[in-house]
């Protein structure tokens, strides 16, 4: 089963939209603190609309807690600095799809020790895609490859 993890997310609507995608696909969502908002944030709830009851969410106090929860699964980092095109990467059942904060991406130590993939962008002036768009693209490509 695929898992989605957001490391230090900052913008409530992005997390809410990702939670909605996870609800639609029955994908467990993991949030690693510190968060840039309160879980009770109105914008977070609004972006998730009325689907929060259908999202399996775990909040981790730190990366070590996420690492412990993910034992037996691979961490796949999504980053503009990734080495492999996300469609060329071979996803496996049990993969954990990791996405970093909106302002700084994934921590260097996470990127250095795990496979990293990128989502191509044609315009060199665009630094990155929206976090919720990236998470949806990554999750649905992994699901497509796995026949889900």
Secondary structure, DSSP 8 states (H G I E B T S, - for coil): --EEEEES---HHHHHHHHHHHHHHT-EEEEESS-SS-TT-HHHHHHTTT-GGG--EEEESSHHHHHHHTTTS-EEEE-TT-SEETTTS---TT-EEEE-BTTTBS-HHHHHTSEEEE---S-TT-----HHHHHHHHHHHHHHHHT-
